[in-house]
Amino acid sequence: MDARSATRIPVTAVAILTLLCFIWGANVVAIKVSIQGVPPLLTAGLRSAVAACLLAAYCLVRGYKVLVPRAKLHHAAIIGTLFALDFLLLYWGNLYTHASRAVIFLYTQPFWTALGAHFLLRDDRLSLAKGSGLAIAFIGLVPVYLSQSPSLGELHWIGDLMIVGAAFFWAATTLYVKKMGGVMDINHYQCLFAQLFFSIPILLIASFFLEAGRPLNLTTPVVLSLVFQCVIVAFFSYLLWFWLIQAYQVSKLAAYTFLAPIFGVMLSGLLLSEGTPALLWAGLALVAAGIYLVNRPEDTAVRADQATGPGSEGLV
């Protein structure tokens, strides 16, 4: 029997999913640490460059195609640009707001994806459960925004808006790949490599004009956080995700993404000593519940999975 037809995800796969959500939740904490010593846009550009090299080397060894055909380069450039805008706002926004807030606002991505899919994807309309999830997640943003801690700066709202913008462009990347998946006809590795490769010049040029003259402070925590983002998040975790989506329905796997912001908030409090007010936790609970409802498998899940293209577009 095809593994995709399995009605339940086995314990081993659930454990791997939980590990991935932990890694993705920790990613925002690592960003917050790294930008204390390296300008944020430069950090994002380096992350894309290192991860692209690692992915190219891996695909070369395994014999996988990584370069997008010349006829499809315009699609690659578009998803790379959307990816770059996502990370530009994500890394820059973390200068102004707390990681605990950023990870919640970032994971409103399923909200924007489901809303966009309703209008752009023929076989992915909003159901009652998805609509309820969107409403709950949106309501959850209110207590998150209102939550305050003593160390939160006056300009935190700028960072909050940037992170919401990052979630929007993450969703735009997802929707473009799903909408154009049949036309592009590229594999997961080509899709991810295109995002990484074409984002490099955009992020580095933006860093040159916006961060010129900012000093570097390569402390041990900063270097370790950079390695974590480049190797563990942008390379290792994606390979694990590829293995999972080749074996199980994406709709079933995606339901677990609500764990990522939970881990992110917990780690922000433990490692960054950020205050986590009750309102923040209340908002997190609502957003996580909304994410779960939006991603919960439904009767049409199999059809939706078959209609979508490469699965690397749902990663950060």
C-alpha positions in Angstrom: 0.0 0.0 0.0 1.3 3.5 -0.9 2.5 5.3 2.2 0.5 8.4 1.2 -2.7 6.4 1.6 -2.0 5.7 5.3 -4.7 7.1 7.5 -2.2 7.7 10.4 1.3 9.0 10.6 3.5 6.5 12.5 5.2 7.4 15.8 8.6 7.7 14.2 7.4 10.3 11.7 5.5 12.2 14.4 8.8 12.3 16.4 10.6 13.7 13.4 7.8 16.2 12.8 8.1 17.4 16.4 11.9 17.7 16.0 11.3 19.8 12.9 8.8 22.1 14.7 11.3 22.5 17.5 14.0 23.5 15.0 11.7 25.9 13.2 10.6 27.4 16.4 14.2 27.8 17.5 15.0 29.5 14.2 13.6 32.9 15.2 15.5 32.7 18.5 18.7 32.0 16.5 18.0 35.0 14.3 17.6 37.2 17.3 21.0 36.0 18.6 22.9 36.3 15.3 21.7 39.8 14.5 23.3 41.0 17.7 26.7 40.5 16.0 26.0 40.5 12.3 23.6 42.9 10.4 20.3 41.2 9.8 20.2 41.4 6.0 23.8 40.3 5.7 22.9 37.3 8.0 19.9 36.4 5.8 22.1 36.6 2.7 24.8 34.5 4.2 22.2 31.9 5.3 20.9 31.6 1.7 24.5 31.4 0.3 25.7 28.7 2.6 22.5 26.7 2.4 22.5 26.9 -1.4 26.1 25.5 -1.5 25.3 22.7 0.9 22.1 21.8 -1.1 24.0 21.8 -4.4 26.7 19.6 -3.0 24.2 17.1 -1.6 22.3 16.9 -4.9 25.5 16.5 -6.8 26.5 13.5 -4.6 23.0 12.0 -4.7 22.5 12.6 -8.4 19.5 14.9 -8.0 18.7 17.8 -10.4 19.2 21.1 -8.7 19.4 23.6 -11.5 16.2 24.9 -12.9 15.9 24.5 -16.7 16.6 27.8 -18.7 13.0 27.9 -19.9 11.8 28.0 -16.3 14.2 30.6 -15.0 11.6 33.3 -14.8 9.6 31.2 -12.4 12.7 30.6 -10.4 13.5 34.3 -10.3 9.9 35.1 -9.1 9.9 32.6 -6.2 13.4 33.6 -5.3 12.3 37.3 -5.1 9.3 36.4 -2.9 11.5 34.3 -0.7 14.0 37.2 -0.4 11.3 39.6 0.6 10.1 37.1 3.2 13.5 36.9 4.8 14.4 40.6 4.4 11.3 41.5 6.5 11.8 38.5 8.9 15.4 39.3 9.8 15.1 43.1 9.8 11.9 43.0 11.8 13.6 41.1 14.6 15.7 44.2 15.3 12.6 45.9 16.7 10.5 43.2 18.3 10.8 40.2 20.6 11.4 36.7 19.1 8.5 35.5 21.2 6.2 37.9 19.3 7.9 37.4 16.0 7.4 33.6 15.9 3.7 34.0 16.5 3.2 36.7 13.9 5.4 34.7 11.4 3.2 31.6 11.8 0.1 33.5 10.7 1.4 32.3 7.3 -1.3 29.5 7.1 -3.9 32.3 7.6 -2.7 34.2 4.5 -2.1 31.0 2.5 -5.6 29.6 3.1 -7.2 33.0 2.4 -5.2 33.4 -0.9 -5.8 29.7 -1.8 -9.6 30.3 -1.6 -9.3 32.9 -4.4 -6.4 31.5 -6.4 -6.5 27.7 -6.2 -9.5 26.0 -7.7 -9.4 22.9 -5.5 -8.6 24.6 -2.2 -11.7 26.6 -1.2 -12.4 27.6 2.4 -14.5 25.2 4.4 -16.3 25.9 7.6 -13.4 24.5 9.6 -10.8 26.5 7.7 -12.9 29.6 8.0 -13.3 29.1 11.7 -9.5 28.6 12.0 -8.8 31.8 10.1 -11.1 33.7 12.4 -9.6 32.2 15.6 -6.1 32.9 14.4 -6.9 36.5 13.5 -8.6 37.1 16.9 -5.4 35.6 18.5 -3.3 38.4 17.0 -5.1 41.0 19.2 -3.8 39.7 22.6 -0.4 39.1 21.1 -0.1 42.7 19.9 -1.5 44.0 23.2 0.9 41.9 25.3 3.7 44.0 26.8 6.9 43.2 28.7 9.3 45.7 30.3 12.0 45.0 27.8 9.8 45.6 24.7 11.0 48.7 22.8 8.7 51.6 21.7 9.2 50.7 18.0 8.1 47.1 18.5 5.1 47.7 16.3 7.4 48.3 13.3 9.0 44.9 13.8 5.6 43.3 14.3 4.3 44.7 11.0 7.5 43.5 9.3 7.0 40.0 10.6 3.4 40.0 9.4 4.8 41.1 6.0 7.2 38.2 6.1 4.3 35.8 6.8 2.5 37.4 3.8 5.4 36.9 1.4 5.9 33.3 2.8 2.3 32.7 1.9 2.8 34.3 -1.5 5.7 32.0 -2.3 3.6 29.0 -1.3 0.7 30.1 -3.4 2.9 30.9 -6.5 4.6 27.5 -6.3 1.2 25.7 -5.9 -0.5 27.7 -8.6 2.4 27.3 -11.1 3.6 23.9 -10.0 2.4 22.1 -13.1 3.9 24.7 -15.4 7.2 24.8 -13.7 7.6 21.0 -13.5 10.5 21.1 -11.1 11.4 18.9 -8.2 11.6 19.9 -4.5 15.4 20.4 -4.6 15.2 22.6 -7.7 12.5 24.7 -6.0 14.4 25.2 -2.8 17.7 25.9 -4.7 15.9 28.6 -6.8 14.6 30.3 -3.7 18.0 30.3 -2.0 20.0 31.2 -5.1 17.9 34.1 -6.4 17.5 35.5 -2.9 21.3 35.9 -2.4 21.9 39.0 -4.6 18.7 40.7 -3.4 19.6 40.3 0.3 23.3 41.1 -0.2 22.6 44.2 -2.3 20.0 45.4 0.3 22.6 44.8 3.0 25.1 46.9 1.1 22.8 49.9 0.8 21.0 49.7 4.1 23.7 48.3 6.5 27.0 49.8 5.2 29.4 50.6 8.0 27.7 48.4 10.7 30.4 46.6 12.7 30.6 42.9 13.1 30.9 41.2 16.5 31.5 37.5 15.9 31.1 36.1 19.4 30.7 32.4 20.0 26.8 32.6 20.4 26.6 34.6 17.2 28.7 32.2 15.2 26.8 29.1 16.6 23.5 30.7 15.8 24.7 31.4 12.2 25.7 27.7 11.8 22.4 26.6 13.2 20.5 28.7 10.7 22.6 27.7 7.7 23.2 24.0 8.4 20.4 22.8 10.7 17.5 24.9 9.6 18.0 25.8 5.9 19.6 22.4 5.0 19.2 19.5 7.4 15.6 20.3 8.4 14.5 20.7 4.8 15.9 17.4 3.8 14.0 15.8 6.6 10.9 17.6 5.4 11.4 16.4 1.8 11.6 12.8 3.1 8.3 13.2 5.0 6.4 14.8 2.2 7.4 12.0 -0.2 6.0 9.4 2.3 2.9 11.1 3.7 0.1 13.5 2.8 1.3 17.1 3.1 -2.1 18.1 4.6 -1.6 15.7 7.5 2.0 16.8 8.1 1.1 20.5 8.0 -1.4 20.1 10.9 1.6 19.8 13.2 3.0 23.3 12.3 1.1 24.7 15.3 3.9 23.3 17.5 6.6 25.6 16.0 5.3 28.9 17.5 4.8 27.1 20.8 8.4 26.0 20.9 9.5 29.4 19.7 7.8 31.2 22.6 9.1 28.7 25.1 12.7 29.0 23.8 12.5 32.8 23.7 11.6 32.9 27.4 14.3 30.4 28.4 17.2 31.5 26.2 16.6 35.2 25.6 14.9 35.9 29.0 12.1 37.7 27.2 9.0 38.3 29.2 6.1 36.2 28.2 2.9 37.9 29.5 -0.3 36.0 29.9 -1.8 37.8 27.0 1.0 36.5 24.8 0.2 32.9 25.8 -3.5 33.5 25.3 -2.8 34.8 21.8 -0.5 31.9 21.1 -3.2 29.4 22.1 -5.7 31.1 19.7 -3.2 31.3 16.8 -2.1 27.7 17.3 -5.7 26.5 17.4 -6.4 28.5 14.2 -3.4 27.0 12.5 -4.5 23.5 13.4 -8.0 24.0 12.1 -6.7 25.5 8.8 -4.3 22.6 8.3 -6.5 19.8 9.7 -6.9 17.0 7.1 -10.4 17.0 5.4 -12.1 14.7 2.9 -10.5 16.7 0.1 -7.0 16.5 1.5 -5.8 13.8 -0.9 -7.1 15.7 -3.9 -5.5 18.9 -2.7 -2.2 17.1 -2.2 -2.2 15.8 -5.7 -3.0 19.2 -7.1 0.0 20.9 -5.5 3.5 21.2 -6.8 6.9 21.1 -5.0 6.7 21.0 -1.2 9.7 23.2 -0.2 7.6 26.4 -0.3 6.3 25.9 3.2 9.6 26.3 5.0 11.4 29.1 6.8 
